[in-house]
Amino acid sequence: MVFQGDGPLDTGSVSGGGGGGGVGRIAVGGGAGLIITIVALFLGVDPGSLTGGTSYGGGTSNSQDVAQINEHIQSCTIEKANVDTICRIVATTNSLDDVWSDLMPGYTPPSTKIFTGAVTTGCGPASSATGPFYCPADQTAYFDPSFFAQLEQMGGSDGPLAQEYVVAHEYGHHVQNLTGALQRGNQMGSQGPRSGSVRVELQADCLAGVWAFHADKGPDAMLEPLTQNQIDTVIQTAKAIGDDTIQGANSNPEGWTHGSAEQRSRWFTIGYDSGNPNRCDTFATNDL
């Protein structure tokens, strides 16, 4: 159990996504996804196609898939969020919107689309190989639930809080879009240990930690009190998707886009220990 209480969830900003297919490219820019290039490399996709370098062909997500996802979303309750991946995504968005509405004056919630196979976005068409991502152009976070099984194969956890961390990371990118951090990161380069991309991704990890700090506190908290074992599943997952973990023994920091295993877990912990978004200023230090 992670979510407490019972009853329906707010599904107003969550829907099934579709319209994928054809040839195009998704504009990732400034690290606008959890592990966009890393997942691409892991799955054998040309990473250039995910950073605006080339074009690629996507699969299809037909109207029947979208209708089934929308029906599934509408059936979600708090109870189902503890046993069902799609409902867990929906419940996490509810919690994230509650927390960030309290923490950030002027916060406006993003949209969330859950898809299978491929999807059309304001940044271009994308396939499941892209992994979870956030598109600044349409202020929408995109998730194919099949990613979580892939993440487990990569050494991450399949625990509920680890999956919620993935959603919280993408919402962190939305917060960055609202604050201007995404745009700032775009101006600082996309590769290297101190690149704008790495700073953006580590900050999103930290902001995910800030959410986790607040999500189980207060009379209206959606999450039950978090345990150290649950936090450990997030740390395991953050380490599994570090650049050095994915690249292996020959990892070259000059090619990093998301930060090392140690950095990713450390910045999540900074956010979780402090609960303060101001502690997440990865642009103010070179000690990443």
C-alpha positions as CSV (number, residue, x, y, z in Angstrom):
1,M,0.0,0.0,0.0
2,V,1.2,3.5,-0.9
3,F,-2.0,5.5,-1.4
4,Q,-4.4,5.9,1.5
5,G,-8.1,6.5,1.5
6,D,-10.8,5.4,-1.0
7,G,-13.0,6.8,-3.7
8,P,-12.5,8.1,-7.2
9,L,-9.5,10.0,-8.6
10,D,-9.5,13.3,-10.5
11,T,-9.0,12.3,-14.1
12,G,-9.6,15.6,-15.7
13,S,-6.1,16.2,-16.9
14,V,-5.2,12.6,-17.8
15,S,-6.2,10.9,-21.0
16,G,-5.2,8.2,-23.5
17,G,-2.8,9.4,-26.2
18,G,-2.7,8.2,-29.8
19,G,-2.0,9.4,-33.3
20,G,1.5,8.0,-33.4
21,G,3.2,6.6,-36.5
22,G,4.6,8.1,-39.6
23,V,8.0,9.7,-39.8
24,G,9.2,12.6,-37.7
25,R,11.3,13.6,-34.8
26,I,10.6,14.6,-31.2
27,A,12.4,17.7,-30.0
28,V,13.9,16.7,-26.7
29,G,16.0,19.7,-26.0
30,G,17.4,20.3,-22.4
31,G,16.6,16.8,-21.2
32,A,12.9,16.9,-21.4
33,G,12.4,13.3,-20.4
34,L,13.5,10.9,-17.7
35,I,16.1,9.0,-19.6
36,I,15.4,9.8,-23.2
37,T,18.8,9.2,-24.8
38,I,19.8,6.5,-22.3
39,V,16.7,4.4,-22.9
40,A,17.2,4.9,-26.6
41,L,20.8,3.6,-26.4
42,F,19.6,0.6,-24.3
43,L,16.9,-0.3,-26.8
44,G,19.1,0.1,-29.8
45,V,17.4,3.2,-31.1
46,D,19.5,5.9,-32.8
47,P,19.9,8.5,-30.1
48,G,20.2,11.2,-32.7
49,S,16.5,10.7,-33.5
50,L,15.6,11.6,-29.9
51,T,17.7,14.8,-29.8
52,G,16.5,16.4,-33.0
53,G,19.4,15.0,-35.1
54,T,17.5,12.7,-37.5
55,S,14.1,11.3,-38.3
56,Y,12.7,8.0,-37.3
57,G,9.6,5.9,-37.9
58,G,7.2,5.3,-35.1
59,G,4.7,2.6,-34.5
60,T,0.9,3.1,-34.3
61,S,-1.4,3.6,-31.4
62,N,-4.9,3.0,-32.8
63,S,-8.2,4.5,-31.7
64,Q,-9.2,1.2,-30.0
65,D,-6.1,1.4,-27.8
66,V,-6.9,5.0,-26.9
67,A,-10.5,4.2,-26.1
68,Q,-9.5,1.3,-23.9
69,I,-7.0,3.4,-22.0
70,N,-9.5,6.2,-21.5
71,E,-12.0,3.7,-20.2
72,H,-9.4,2.3,-17.9
73,I,-8.5,5.8,-16.6
74,Q,-12.1,6.6,-15.9
75,S,-12.4,3.5,-13.8
76,C,-9.5,4.4,-11.5
77,T,-9.9,4.8,-7.8
78,I,-7.5,5.3,-5.0
79,E,-7.8,1.6,-4.1
80,K,-6.9,0.6,-7.6
81,A,-3.9,2.9,-7.6
82,N,-2.2,0.4,-5.2
83,V,-2.5,-2.5,-7.6
84,D,-2.8,-1.1,-11.1
85,T,-0.1,0.8,-13.0
86,I,-2.3,3.1,-15.0
87,C,-4.3,4.1,-11.9
88,R,-1.1,4.6,-10.1
89,I,0.0,7.1,-12.7
90,V,-3.3,8.9,-12.3
91,A,-3.1,9.0,-8.5
92,T,0.4,10.2,-8.6
93,T,-0.6,13.1,-10.9
94,N,-3.3,14.0,-8.3
95,S,-0.8,14.0,-5.5
96,L,1.8,16.0,-7.5
97,D,-0.7,18.7,-8.4
98,D,-1.8,19.0,-4.8
99,V,1.8,19.3,-3.6
100,W,3.0,21.7,-6.3
101,S,-0.1,23.9,-6.0
102,D,0.9,24.5,-2.3
103,L,4.6,24.9,-2.9
104,M,4.6,27.1,-6.1
105,P,2.6,30.3,-6.5
106,G,1.1,30.4,-9.9
107,Y,1.5,26.7,-10.5
108,T,-0.7,25.4,-13.4
109,P,-1.0,21.6,-13.8
110,P,0.3,19.9,-16.9
111,S,-1.7,17.4,-18.9
112,T,-0.8,13.7,-18.8
113,K,-1.2,11.3,-21.7
114,I,-0.9,7.5,-21.3
115,F,-0.2,5.7,-24.5
116,T,0.9,2.4,-26.0
117,G,3.2,2.0,-29.0
118,A,3.4,5.6,-30.3
119,V,1.9,9.0,-29.8
120,T,1.8,12.4,-31.5
121,T,2.9,15.3,-29.3
122,G,3.4,19.0,-29.5
123,C,7.1,18.1,-29.9
124,G,6.6,15.6,-32.7
125,P,5.7,11.9,-32.9
126,A,7.3,9.6,-30.4
127,S,7.4,5.8,-29.8
128,S,7.5,3.8,-26.6
129,A,11.3,3.5,-27.1
130,T,11.5,7.1,-26.1
131,G,10.6,6.3,-22.5
132,P,8.6,8.7,-20.3
133,F,9.0,12.3,-21.4
134,Y,7.7,15.8,-21.0
135,C,7.0,18.0,-24.0
136,P,7.2,21.7,-23.2
137,A,5.4,22.7,-26.3
138,D,2.1,21.2,-25.2
139,Q,2.9,21.1,-21.4
140,T,2.2,17.4,-21.3
141,A,3.8,14.4,-19.7
142,Y,3.7,11.2,-21.6
143,F,3.9,7.6,-20.3
144,D,3.7,4.2,-21.8
145,P,3.2,1.9,-18.9
146,S,5.2,-0.9,-20.5
147,F,8.3,1.2,-19.7
148,F,8.2,0.1,-16.0
149,A,8.9,-3.5,-17.0
150,Q,11.8,-2.3,-19.1
151,L,13.1,-0.3,-16.2
152,E,13.1,-3.3,-13.9
153,Q,15.2,-5.2,-16.5
154,M,17.7,-2.3,-16.4
155,G,18.1,-2.9,-12.6
156,G,15.5,-0.4,-11.4
157,S,12.7,-1.4,-8.9
158,D,9.2,-2.3,-9.8
159,G,8.0,-1.0,-6.5
160,P,5.1,1.5,-6.5
161,L,7.1,4.4,-5.1
162,A,9.8,3.9,-7.8
163,Q,7.1,4.1,-10.5
164,E,5.8,7.3,-8.8
165,Y,9.3,8.7,-8.9
166,V,9.3,8.4,-12.7
167,V,6.0,10.4,-12.9
168,A,7.3,12.9,-10.3
169,H,10.5,13.4,-12.4
170,E,8.5,14.3,-15.5
171,Y,6.3,16.7,-13.4
172,G,9.6,18.2,-12.2
173,H,10.3,19.1,-15.9
174,H,6.9,20.8,-16.0
175,V,7.9,22.9,-12.9
176,Q,11.1,23.7,-14.7
177,N,9.2,24.8,-17.8
178,L,7.2,27.2,-15.6
179,T,10.3,28.6,-13.8
180,G,12.4,28.9,-17.0
181,A,14.9,26.3,-15.9
182,L,14.3,24.2,-19.0
183,Q,15.0,27.1,-21.3
184,R,18.2,27.9,-19.3
185,G,19.4,24.4,-19.6
186,N,18.8,24.5,-23.4
187,Q,21.3,27.3,-23.5
188,M,24.1,25.4,-21.7
189,G,24.6,22.4,-24.0
190,S,23.2,18.9,-24.1
191,Q,26.3,16.7,-23.2
192,G,29.0,16.7,-20.6
193,P,29.2,16.4,-16.8
194,R,28.3,20.0,-16.2
195,S,26.0,20.5,-19.3
196,G,22.6,22.1,-19.2
197,S,21.0,18.7,-19.8
198,V,22.6,17.1,-16.8
199,R,21.7,20.1,-14.6
200,V,18.1,19.9,-15.8
201,E,17.8,16.2,-15.2
202,L,19.4,16.3,-11.7
203,Q,17.1,19.2,-10.7
204,A,14.1,17.1,-11.9
205,D,15.3,14.3,-9.6
206,C,15.6,16.7,-6.7
207,L,12.1,18.1,-7.4
208,A,10.8,14.6,-7.4
209,G,12.3,14.2,-3.9
210,V,10.6,17.4,-2.8
211,W,7.3,16.0,-3.8
212,A,8.0,12.7,-1.9
213,F,8.8,14.7,1.2
214,H,5.4,16.5,1.2
215,A,3.2,13.7,-0.3
216,D,2.7,11.8,2.9
217,K,2.3,14.8,5.2
218,G,-0.8,16.8,6.3
219,P,-4.5,15.8,6.8
220,D,-5.1,15.6,3.1
221,A,-1.9,13.6,2.2
222,M,-2.6,11.0,-0.5
223,L,0.4,8.8,0.4
224,E,0.7,6.7,3.6
225,P,3.8,7.5,5.6
226,L,6.8,6.4,3.5
227,T,9.2,3.8,4.8
228,Q,12.9,3.7,4.3
229,N,12.5,0.5,2.2
230,Q,10.2,2.5,-0.2
231,I,12.8,5.3,-0.5
232,D,15.4,2.6,-1.1
233,T,13.5,1.5,-4.2
234,V,13.7,5.0,-5.6
235,I,17.4,5.2,-4.9
236,Q,17.9,1.8,-6.6
237,T,16.0,3.1,-9.7
238,A,17.8,6.4,-9.8
239,K,21.2,4.5,-9.8
240,A,20.0,2.1,-12.4
241,I,19.4,5.0,-14.9
242,G,22.6,6.9,-14.2
243,D,24.7,7.6,-17.3
244,D,27.6,5.6,-16.0
245,T,25.5,2.6,-15.1
246,I,23.9,2.5,-18.5
247,Q,27.2,3.1,-20.4
248,G,29.1,0.6,-18.3
249,A,32.9,0.3,-17.7
250,N,33.8,2.6,-20.7
251,S,31.5,5.4,-19.6
252,N,32.7,8.8,-20.7
253,P,31.5,11.8,-18.7
254,E,31.8,14.0,-21.8
255,G,28.8,12.1,-23.2
256,W,26.6,12.3,-20.2
257,T,23.2,13.8,-20.5
258,H,21.5,12.9,-17.2
259,G,24.1,12.5,-14.6
260,S,25.8,9.6,-12.9
261,A,24.1,7.0,-10.6
262,E,25.6,8.7,-7.6
263,Q,24.4,12.1,-8.7
264,R,20.9,11.1,-9.5
265,S,20.4,9.3,-6.2
266,R,22.1,12.2,-4.3
267,W,19.9,14.9,-5.8
268,F,16.7,13.0,-5.2
269,T,17.9,12.6,-1.6
270,I,18.6,16.4,-1.3
271,G,15.0,17.1,-2.3
272,Y,13.6,14.4,-0.1
273,D,15.6,15.3,3.0
274,S,14.9,19.1,2.7
275,G,11.4,19.3,1.1
276,N,12.6,22.6,-0.2
277,P,12.6,23.4,-3.9
278,N,15.2,26.1,-3.3
279,R,17.7,23.4,-2.4
280,C,17.4,22.0,-6.0
281,D,19.3,24.8,-7.8
282,T,21.7,22.7,-9.8
283,F,22.5,25.7,-11.9
284,A,24.1,27.5,-8.9
285,T,26.9,24.9,-8.3
286,N,29.5,22.9,-10.2
287,D,29.5,20.3,-7.4
288,L,26.9,18.2,-9.1
